[in-house]
């Protein structure tokens, strides 16, 4: 089989949440445990970090991997979903898993797949863990998929757990309140393994403290330990300077290509994690930390976080796709001087669409679109729902076509935003 034939098999033969949504979600770890047992339990043969959260876990995972690379460690990185290429999910020192590895793993395990019937995500976790084991990584940064407690990645015993924040997302699977969702994310806290929480939230702090106490795990709330701010920052700049005050180590200053305001919490969480890793014997110098933050995009291939696609008119794409993420995006858009705001927007059909639509500005002009996946909400349906909130625009089902039309209509002093869904942003990156 060719690589493309293997992808066609994986995408079509295995239930894939990225494409079809809830039908692909498995509510227990039985398949993952069975699959990894058949592979020789590779997850027990390399060291790891585990990252969960509603927003920010992707950026956090990439930054941590970049820092560990700069410290000289052979570093695996497992993230999801992918934007353009399936192999983005599995990297070692920033390099995507070779096509030949994906082909060989799939061809050798087809009978096993038929026996266990794993989801696409479960299969990918098995592939990643076997690859990291075979390639003898020093450490791997493992990002959860949806939750934590029942997430397929939650069969590892990491050096450290990190939870970024809690927001309303995937409520059909994780719960309808922030404490309920936090309870699912807290499932990655392991016995005796320290956990870092990037952001203190009144509704969830006690959930994490209680779980950490139950597991006899030390817990550290990054924002209770360190103050962080940004210097010489403008929303359309190529980089930002972050300043963190550590009561013990003094002022830390880092340049980063990640200029979304939401990165403040992520970078602070990364620093708290690095402090704990150092205490556990990991050799991470201040230089490695600074270089890892500064070179995260080139080191790990991170894309889609407040990404500036062009100037005049300014075009920005972002993968933020829930109420918390969209709120940060709207705040930052509001800081950029512009004549007219153009919004190229598409969503998936299992999100809180109305909750997001009511947040969007009525004075923007909209290009309602849909990503080329089965989960995408029909652009016409999205436009109809948007009209109820006073949002007006055009329906252009093709994402590239919607952006092209926005560019045709926009003045050089206008601002164009592309997003609403990870998969919409992916099609223009």
C-alpha positions, -999 to +999 in steps of 0.1 A: +000+000+000+011+035-007+011+062+021-021+077+006-038+043+005-029+037+041-044+071+051-075+063+031-078+030+051-072+047+084-096+076+078-124+054+064-120+021+083-115+036+118-140+059+135-124+094+136-137+121+158-120+148+137-143+138+108-175+124+123-177+136+159-192+117+188-197+084+171-159+079+172-156+087+210-148+057+232-158+060+269-132+037+283-095+027+279-101-010+271-092-007+235-061+014+241-049-010+268-055-040+246-038-024+216-007-013+236-005-047+253-003-063+219+025-038+210+045-047+241+033-018+262+057+007+246+043+035+268+062+021+298+096+022+279+101+060+276+096+090+299+069+115+293+050+147+302+012+147+301-007+179+291-045+184+293-068+213+293-096+230+274-075+257+257-038+261+254-027+225+257-014+224+221+007+255+224+019+244+259+029+210+245+048+225+216+067+250+238+076+222+263+089+200+235+109+229+220+125+237+254+135+201+259+149+199+225+170+230+232+182+213+264+196+185+243+170+158+249+157+136+221+121+147+224+089+131+211+057+152+207+022+138+203-006+163+196-040+164+179-057+171+156-035+176+126-040+206+104-027+195+070-008+162+073-016+133+096+021+130+105+020+163+123+006+144+153+038+124+159+072+141+159+107+135+172+128+166+176+103+184+154+105+160+125+073+143+115+071+105+116+082+091+082+056+079+058+073+045+058+067+041+095+030+048+092+027+023+063+047-004+081+027+000+114-006-002+096+002-031+073+016-052+102-014-045+125-045-048+102-055-081+117-051-066+152-073-036+142-100-060+130-098-079+163-098-049+187-117-023+165-099+007+178-109+043+169-086+064+148-074+082+179-066+049+197-047+036+167-027+069+165-018+067+202-005+031+197+015+042+167+030+072+185+039+052+216+056+024+196+075+049+175+088+068+205+098+035+221+116+023+190+134+056+185+145+057+221+134+092+229+146+107+261+112+121+268+079+126+250+054+154+255+019+138+252-011+160+247-045+145+256-072+145+230-105+155+246-106+149+283-082+132+306-095+104+328-107+083+298-085+098+272-065+072+253-032+088+262-040+083+299-021+050+302+012+067+307+030+074+340+046+108+333+074+127+350+049+156+354+013+164+346+002+198+334-034+211+330-038+245+312-073+257+320-110+246+320-137+259+297-170+247+282-161+224+254-172+188+246-198+191+273-217+161+258-188+139+269-171+157+298-200+173+317-221+205+318-203+224+346-167+235+350-162+213+381-174+183+362-152+190+332-123+197+356-129+163+372-124+146+339-092+166+331-079+159+366-079+122+357-044+127+344-031+133+379-011+102+389+000+089+423+030+108+436+035+127+403+036+165+406+010+185+386+011+220+374-021+240+368-015+270+345-045+291+355-064+293+388-102+293+383-125+296+414-149+269+401-122+243+395-093+250+420-108+228+447-114+199+422-077+198+414-066+202+450-088+174+461-077+151+433-040+159+440-045+152+477-062+119+469-032+109+447-006+123+471+007+145+443+022+179+448+002+206+431+014+240+418-008+268+405+015+287+381-004+320+385-002+318+423+036+315+420+047+338+392+036+372+378+038+375+340+033+404+316+041+414+280+064+442+269+065+460+235+035+442+223+011+449+194-014+424+181+000+426+145+037+422+155+058+391+146+068+385+181+063+396+217+085+399+248+073+381+279+084+391+314+080+367+343+089+375+379+102+345+399+106+353+436+135+330+438+152+334+404+143+370+396+131+386+364+129+363+333+126+378+299+118+358+267+110+366+231+083+345+215+067+343+180+035+334+198+017+368+201-018+358+212-026+373+246-038+339+257-001+327+255+006+345+288-010+317+308+006+290+286+042+304+289+037+308+327+026+272+329+056+260+309+079+279+333+063+263+363+067+229+347+104+235+339+110+245+375+096+212+386+114+192+360+147+208+371+139+196+407+135+161+393+169+161+377+163+173+342+191+196+330+173+226+315+194+258+314+180+293+313+194+295+277+176+264+267+144+277+281+147+311+263+157+294+230+129+269+233+103+297+237+118+318+210+122+290+184+090+270+191+076+274+156+108+264+138+116+236+163+082+220+164+061+232+134+035+249+155+009+266+134-025+283+137-020+303+169-027+340+161-010+335+128-005+365+106-009+355+070-003+388+053-004+426+058-024+453+040-050+441+046-040+423+077-051+387+077-050+366+109-060+330+113-064+312+147-076+277+156-096+289+187-130+272+184-148+274+217-163+303+238-131+308+258-109+307+228-131+330+208-133+355+237-096+359+237-095+363+199-122+390+200-104+409+227-072+409+207-089+418+174-104+448+193-069+462+199-060+464+162-068+497+144-088+490+113-115+504+090-137+473+086-136+438+101-142+409+078-148+375+095-143+342+075-162+319+099-170+282+099-179+258+127-185+221+134-220+208+141-213+195+176-202+228+192-222+254+211-228+275+179-253+299+194-231+305+224-203+316+201-225+335+176-239+358+203-203+369+212-194+380+176-195+417+166-225+428+147-205+455+128-183+430+111-190+416+076-192+378+075-182+351+050-200+320+063-181+289+052-175+252+060-144+230+062-141+200+040-150+175+067-183+156+075-185+173+110-186+208+094-218+228+100-234+236+067-225+272+058-261+281+049-273+268+082-246+288+100-257+319+082-293+314+092-284+309+128-261+339+127-289+361+113-308+356+146-279+374+163-278+403+139-248+390+119-249+395+082-228+384+053-224+360+024-224+322+022-193+308+005-190+271+013-153+268+002-129+281+028-103+292+003-130+308-018-144+327+012-110+341+020-104+351-016-137+370-016-128+387+017-095+398+001-114+411-029-138+431-008-113+444+018-095+477+017-058+478+026-067+493+060-092+465+068-088+435+091-096+399+080-100+371+105-102+334+096-114+308+121-142+296+142-130+260+138-096+244+138-104+229+104-113+263+089-080+278+099-062+247+087-074+252+051-058+286+048-025+278+065 
